[in-house]
Amino acid sequence: MTQDQQDVLALVQKMTSSFEAGDLETVMQTYEPNQTIMFQPGEPVSDRDAARAAFEQISAVSPKFSYSGHEVIVEGDIAVHIAPWQMTGSDPEGNKIEGQGLSIAVLRRQSDGAWKMVIDNPHGGDLMTNASN
């Protein structure tokens, strides 16, 4: 991996570990101020306060994430991160919750050289599922 690819992957891993730890301030810092996140398929969230509220809601299930691979493509100041993911957690009653998907994130290099996410779609695989139905 190039240094840029490693830096992009490090940011995604920072976001994931911060989310698992409930550190939503750090989670939000991994995104540009004008980001779009797909918390549900087909429902983009661009409002920063609404995005934080959605992260808070998901955080309540104490999610733990794993990835089965990462692909990072960088062209100049734009990058794409693609990764299959799995999530486990539990609801307030202690019932196990599981999820999985294909994360597709677009990142942009900032003026200070750091990377931040601009678009984050953890449901990128839904189009493939829907196409086969």
C-alpha positions as CSV (number, residue, x, y, z in Angstrom):
1,M,0.0,0.0,0.0
2,T,1.1,3.5,-0.7
3,Q,1.3,6.0,2.2
4,D,-1.9,7.7,1.0
5,Q,-3.7,4.3,1.0
6,Q,-2.4,3.6,4.5
7,D,-3.5,7.0,5.7
8,V,-7.0,6.5,4.3
9,L,-7.3,3.1,5.9
10,A,-6.0,4.5,9.2
11,L,-8.8,7.1,9.2
12,V,-11.4,4.5,8.5
13,Q,-10.0,2.3,11.3
14,K,-9.9,5.4,13.7
15,M,-13.6,6.1,12.9
16,T,-14.5,2.4,13.5
17,S,-12.6,2.1,16.8
18,S,-13.9,5.5,18.0
19,F,-17.5,4.5,17.2
20,E,-17.1,1.2,19.1
21,A,-15.7,3.1,22.1
22,G,-18.7,5.6,22.0
23,D,-16.3,8.5,21.2
24,L,-18.7,10.3,18.9
25,E,-16.7,13.5,18.9
26,T,-13.8,11.7,17.3
27,V,-16.2,9.9,14.9
28,M,-17.6,13.2,13.7
29,Q,-14.0,14.6,13.2
30,T,-13.3,11.9,10.7
31,Y,-15.9,13.5,8.4
32,E,-15.9,16.8,6.5
33,P,-18.4,19.4,7.9
34,N,-20.5,18.9,4.8
35,Q,-20.7,15.1,4.7
36,T,-23.4,12.7,3.5
37,I,-23.9,9.4,5.4
38,M,-26.3,6.6,4.5
39,F,-27.5,5.3,7.8
40,Q,-30.3,3.5,6.0
41,P,-30.3,2.5,2.3
42,G,-31.7,5.3,0.1
43,E,-31.9,7.8,3.0
44,P,-28.9,10.1,2.9
45,V,-28.2,12.3,5.9
46,S,-26.3,15.5,5.3
47,D,-27.2,17.5,8.4
48,R,-24.3,17.2,10.9
49,D,-26.5,17.2,14.0
50,A,-28.8,14.6,12.5
51,A,-25.7,12.4,11.6
52,R,-24.4,12.7,15.2
53,A,-27.9,11.8,16.5
54,A,-28.0,8.7,14.3
55,F,-24.5,7.7,15.5
56,E,-25.7,8.1,19.1
57,Q,-28.7,5.9,18.4
58,I,-26.6,3.1,16.8
59,S,-24.1,3.4,19.6
60,A,-26.7,2.3,22.1
61,V,-26.4,-1.3,20.8
62,S,-22.6,-1.3,21.6
63,P,-21.7,-2.2,18.1
64,K,-18.5,-4.2,17.3
65,F,-17.3,-4.2,13.7
66,S,-15.1,-6.5,11.7
67,Y,-14.0,-6.2,8.1
68,S,-13.2,-9.1,5.7
69,G,-10.9,-6.9,3.6
70,H,-10.2,-3.4,2.5
71,E,-9.6,-1.8,-0.9
72,V,-8.3,1.7,-1.1
73,I,-8.1,3.6,-4.4
74,V,-6.4,7.0,-4.4
75,E,-6.3,9.5,-7.3
76,G,-4.8,12.8,-6.3
77,D,-6.8,14.3,-3.4
78,I,-9.7,11.9,-3.7
79,A,-9.9,8.4,-2.4
80,V,-12.4,5.5,-2.3
81,H,-12.5,2.9,0.5
82,I,-14.4,-0.3,-0.1
83,A,-14.8,-3.0,2.6
84,P,-17.2,-5.8,3.4
85,W,-18.2,-5.5,7.1
86,Q,-20.0,-7.4,9.8
87,M,-21.4,-5.9,13.0
88,T,-22.6,-7.5,16.3
89,G,-24.3,-5.8,19.2
90,S,-27.2,-6.1,21.6
91,D,-30.4,-4.2,22.2
92,P,-31.3,-2.8,25.6
93,E,-33.0,-6.2,26.5
94,G,-29.8,-8.0,25.7
95,N,-31.0,-9.6,22.4
96,K,-28.2,-10.1,19.9
97,I,-28.2,-7.8,16.9
98,E,-26.2,-8.6,13.7
99,G,-25.7,-6.7,10.5
100,Q,-23.5,-6.8,7.5
101,G,-22.9,-4.9,4.3
102,L,-20.5,-3.4,1.9
103,S,-19.0,0.0,2.9
104,I,-18.2,2.4,0.2
105,A,-16.7,5.7,1.4
106,V,-15.3,8.7,-0.6
107,L,-12.6,10.7,1.1
108,R,-10.9,14.0,0.3
109,R,-7.4,15.2,1.3
110,Q,-7.7,18.3,3.4
111,S,-5.4,21.4,3.1
112,D,-3.4,20.1,6.0
113,G,-2.8,16.8,4.3
114,A,-5.2,14.8,6.5
115,W,-8.0,12.7,4.9
116,K,-11.7,13.0,5.9
117,M,-14.8,11.2,4.7
118,V,-17.2,13.1,2.4
119,I,-19.6,10.4,1.5
120,D,-20.1,7.2,3.6
121,N,-22.4,4.4,2.4
122,P,-22.2,1.3,4.5
123,H,-25.1,-0.2,2.5
124,G,-23.3,-0.2,-0.9
125,G,-24.1,-3.9,-1.4
126,D,-27.8,-3.3,-1.3
127,L,-27.9,-2.5,-5.0
128,M,-26.5,-5.9,-5.8
129,T,-29.0,-7.6,-3.6
130,N,-31.9,-5.7,-5.0
131,A,-30.7,-6.3,-8.6
132,S,-30.9,-10.1,-8.1
133,N,-34.5,-10.0,-6.9
